[in-house]
Amino acid sequence: MAPFMPTAFTDNLNAVFSVSLNHQWRSDFLSAGDPGTACATGLSRFFGDEANALLKYLTTDDFLDQTTLGGTCGLMPVVLYGSSGTGKTALAMALISKFLESVHCAEEPIFVSGSDFARRFYAAIETDSVEEFRNRFLSAPAILLDNLQQLVNKSPAQNELASLVESCCKTGKPLFVTCPTLPLTLDGISSRLSSRLSCGLSLPLHPPGNNARRAILKELAVIHDVQLTPEASELLIDQFEVTVPKLEHLFVQIGLKFRVDGQRRVVDRPTLLSMLQPGEEDQQKMIKLIQRRVAKMFGLKLSDLKSASRKQTVVIARGIGIFLTRSLLGISFVKIGRAFGNRDHSTVLHSHQKISSIYQDGAPNATNAAIETLKQQLTDQFAAQIYQR
């Protein structure tokens, strides 16, 4: 049966939406995961925007009503997939908590990691208590299985989970599963399990976009008692396309660096730039990192990017390298030219403008896909280097 997809699913995709992270429950299985998952960042809400537009439906009363009705509405299981730090577990916990509150259920849901699910299942086999194990899951009001990838190559546990998923699909029991990628793309996950998991909603989580990041920054500033000027805030919004934990870490560093005699200090854009701007040595390392990443993505040698070659692949790769160096590091075209084979700054400017025009157009093509992938990888790594200073 095709998943229920309301027309409201795509309404107002540019608006910031949120869901409370003030969970009121804890389960006996909580030790299987990270006890601080729900409030590791200190945020009171999960914020989303156009970068996670598909998730908006999960926060609506429409989704809640369909979940409450149960039955084969095609919503379950809900698979949330994405890189570490995007908020998969926290969002799943919040949604389950919201559901239980809506039906006035005082029973505790089950929160279990993939590895602990397997361990407990194998222990049940050894102690001849498989039925008890199954009944515990089947009688729970809701289930969250965290980190599906921990079940890779554990066939017996996967078969058991597949049967559990089938039961939840038939009854409409809330079942959320988190993993780094779609189950179908995970090597070592059986076709039976991956097909069962694809019966409901499978939604990706990305780092927050500009609008959500703006809301997150406001809350983090209050939490850490850091006052940023509007210009400083916009700098973080425009240049730090990273996950919430990385933003949290950055605020900790800002608080430590700019607090004077225990008093809060207003942090303006120049002051923040002095912290974020890499020194000459770090700058050169970052340029080389950009070049290596670009060369690897296009199957080229580092020397190709610095050469005089006019092959289309080399020209595009070189242009992307120049574009990323300028947008991520903000250094002059003269410096960029020296790093890319001692090119004249006007040549570098032309190359940058060409790629920038393609990127700003926003059309779905190979160039924009490569830029987005590289930009996220590099932003994460650059942010990590800043934190280590």
N, C-alpha and C positions, 0 to 999 in steps of 0.2 A: 504493500500500500504506500502511495506517495506521501511524503511528509506534509502535514498541514502547513500551508504558507499563506498567511493573511496578507491582504493588500497593505496593511499598515507596516509591514516588514521593512519597506524601503522608504517610508515617509520621513521627512526632516533629517536626512542622513548627516547634515552638517552640524546639527545641534549637539551640544555636550549632554551626555546622559550619565547617570550614576546609579549605584546601588549601595546600600549601607553595608559596611563591613563589621558592624557591631554584633558579632555572633553571640547568641545567648546559650549555645549548647557546646558540649564536648562529649565525645564518645569514648567507649572503652578501648577503641582501636586507635585513639589519637596518637599514642606513642609510636605507631607505625610510620607516621609522617613527621613533619616539622611542627612542634607545638606552637611555634611563633608565626606560622604561615599566615594566619588571618590578620595579624597586626604587626608584621615585621617592619613595615614602613611607618607605622604610627598614623597612617591615613584613616579617616573615618569612613571613606567611601571609595569604591572603584569608579574611576572616571573613564569615559570613552567618548570618541568623536568619530569623524569621518574615517580615521585610520582603522577603526574597529566597528564600522557601521552595522555589519551584520549581527553584532552582539546586542544591538539595541533592543531587538525583539525579546530577548531573554529577560529584560528588565521591566517589561510591560505587564499590565494586568491581563492582557490577552493571553500571553504565554502562561501566566499563573493560573488563569481559568481553565485552559486546556489541560494543564498538568493536574489540576485538582479534579477534573472530570475523570481522569484516568482512561483506561481502555486503550484500544488500538488507534489512537489519533495520529500515530506516526512520529511523535516527538522524541520518544525514548528509544535508545539512549542518546544523551547529549555528549558528544565528544568535543572537548576543547583542546586544540593543539597549537603549539607555538614555542618559541625559544624560552629559555630560562629567564625568569624575572618579568614576564608579561602579565602575570596575575591570574593564571589559569586556576590554580588551586583556591586562591582567595575568592575569586568570582564564583566558583562552583560551591564553595562552602556558604557563601552569602545567599546564593539562590536557593539552596536546600533549606537554609535557615528561614528564609522568607516564605517558602512554601509551607513549612511546618507551622509557622506562626499563623498563616492564613487559614489553616484547617484546625487550629487550636490543638495541635498534637504535642504532647509532653514527652513522648517516647524519643529516645536518642537514635539518630541515624548512625550508619556505619561509615567510618572514614578509614580506609585501609590502603596501604601502598601495594604496588604490584608484587614486590618481593615478600611482603608480609602475608599477602593473600596466598602465595605459593607455599610459604613456610607453614602456615596454619593448616592448609589443605593437606600437605604431606604428613603433618603431625596427626591430623584426623584419621588418615589412612592407617597409620601405625597403631593408633589407639582404638581402631574400629569405631570411630565416632563421626563418620562422614555425614550421616543423616542429621546429627545434631549441628554440625558445621553448616550444612545447607539450610536447615530450618532457621538458623540465626539470621542468615542473609535474607531469606524469603519472608521472614516476619518483620524485618526492619522497615520503618516507614520510608526510608530513602537511603541510597548508597552512593558513596563517592570512592571510586578507585583511582588513586593517584599514581602517576608514573607507570603507565602501561608497559613501557619499554623494559621494565624490570622483569617482565614475564617472557622475554625473548628466549627461545629454545627450551622453554619449560612446558612441553606438550601436555602432560596430564593436567597441570594447573590451567592451561589455556582452554582445554576441553571443558573443565569445570566452570570456568568463567563464561564460556560460550553458552552453556546451558542456563546459567544465571541470567545472562543477557536475554535469552529467548523468553524466559519467564517474565522478566521486566517488560519486554515488548508486548507480551500478551495482556498483562494487567495494567500497563501504563505507570508502573512504579517508578518514581524519580530515580534515575541512574545516571550519574555523571562520571565521565572518564577523562583523564588528562594524559597527554603524551606530547613529545616534541614535534612529531609529524603525524600525518594521517596514518592510521593503522595499516592501510593497504600498502604503504611504502616502507613499513618496518620489516626488515629482514628478520626471519626467525619467528614471525607471528603467523599462525596457521590461517589458511584461507577461510576456514569455518568461522573462526573468531572475528577476523577482519570483516567478513561479509555480514555477520550479525551486528557488529558495531556500526556498520554503514546504513542500518535500517532507519535510524533516527536523524537527528541533526548533527552535522559535523561542521564546526565553525572555527576559523583561525583567529588567533590573538596576535596582534602586532604591538610594538611599542607605541605609546600614545602619540597622536598627532599634535599639531600646534595648539588647537583649541583646548584639548584635554590637558596638554602640558601646562597651559596657562592656569587652568583651575588647580592642577596639582601643585604648581609652584606657589600659589597663594596660600594653600593649606600648609605646605611644608615650611613656608616662611613664618607662619604663626607658630607651628609646632617647635621650630628651632630658634624662635625669637630673633630672626634675621630680617632686617628691613632692606629690601632691594628697591632702588629707584626704578621707575617704569622702563628706562633705557637699559638697565642691567637685566631686568626681567626679560625684555625682548631679546637680548643677546642669548640668554639661556634657551628661550623658546625656539629661536631660529637656528641655533647651532648645535644644540644638544639633543639630538634625536635618539635618546636612549631610554632604557626601561626605568620604571619607578625606583627600584633599589639603587640604581646608579645615581639617579637624581638625589635620593635620600643621602647617599654617601657624600655626594658633592656638598650638600647643605651642612653636613657635619663638619666637613673640611672648612667651609666658609665661616661657620660659627667659631671654630677653633682659631682660625687665622685672623679674623677681623674683630674679635671681641677684645675690647680694651678695658682693663681693670674691672672686669665683670659687667661693664656697661654695653648695651647694644649699640652698634655703630651702623650708620647708614652706608650701604655698599652701592657705589655708583658704577657706571659702565667702565670708566678707566681703571678704577680700583679692581674690579672683577677681571678685566682684561689682563692686568698685571699678574694675576694668579693663573689665568687660563692660557695666556700666550706662552708657547714654548720658547726656550732659549735657542740660540743658534745651533748648538749641538743636537738638541732634541728635534729641532726643526728639520735638520738634515736627515735624521733617522726616520722621521715621519714621511718625508718626501720619498725616501727609498722604499718605505713600507708600501706607500701608495703605488709606486712603480712596480714593485714585485707582485702585488695583488692584481693589478691590471694585466700585467704580462701573463700571469698564471691563468687568469680567466680567459684570455684570448689565445692561449697556447703559443705565446711568443717568448723570446729571450729579452732580458732587460736591455741589452744593447740595441734591440730593434726599435724600442721607444726613443732612443737617442740618435738613431741613424737618420739618413736622408731618404729612406725608403718611402715611396709614394703608393705602395700597395694599399688597397682599400682597408683591409683589416688592420694594418699598422697605423694608418692615418686615423681611423676611428678610435683605436685603442689609445693612441698618443693623445688625441683630443680629450678623451674621457679622463686620462691621467692628469692633463693640464687643468681641466674643469674641476676635478675633485681636489687637486692641490690648492687651487684658488679658493674654492668654496669652503673647504674644511680648515685650511691653515691661514687664509687671508693674506698671503704674502704677495709681493709685487710681481708683475709680469717679467720684470728684468731677472729676478731671482729664479723664477720658474723656468725662464728661457735657458739660464745657465745649467739648471738641473736636467733639462731635456735636450742635451746635445749642443749647448751654447747657441741656441736659437735667438734671433732678433726678437725684441719684445713685441713688435708690431705683428710678427708672424704668430707669436704665442697668443696675442690678443685676438687675432682673427680665428684661430683654432678654438679658443675659449668661447667666443661669440657664437660660433657654428653649433657647438655641442649644447651651449646654454639655450639656444633657440629651440633645439629639438626637445630638450628637457622641459622647458617652460610650456611648450605646446601640450605636453601631457599625454600624447597619443600612446597607445599600447604598442610598443615595438621593442626590438632586441636591445637597442641602445639605452632606452629608458630603464628596461629591466636590469641591464648590467649596472647602470648607475645606482639604482636603488639597492641592489644587493651589495655592491662595493661600499656604498655610503654607510649602510647599517653596520657592516663588518668593521670598517675603519673608525666610525664614530665610537663604537663600543671600545675598540682598542685604544684610541686616543684618550677617551675618558678614563680608562683604567690607568694610563700613564700619568694623567693629571693627579689622580687620587694618591699615587705612590710618591708624590713629591713631598 
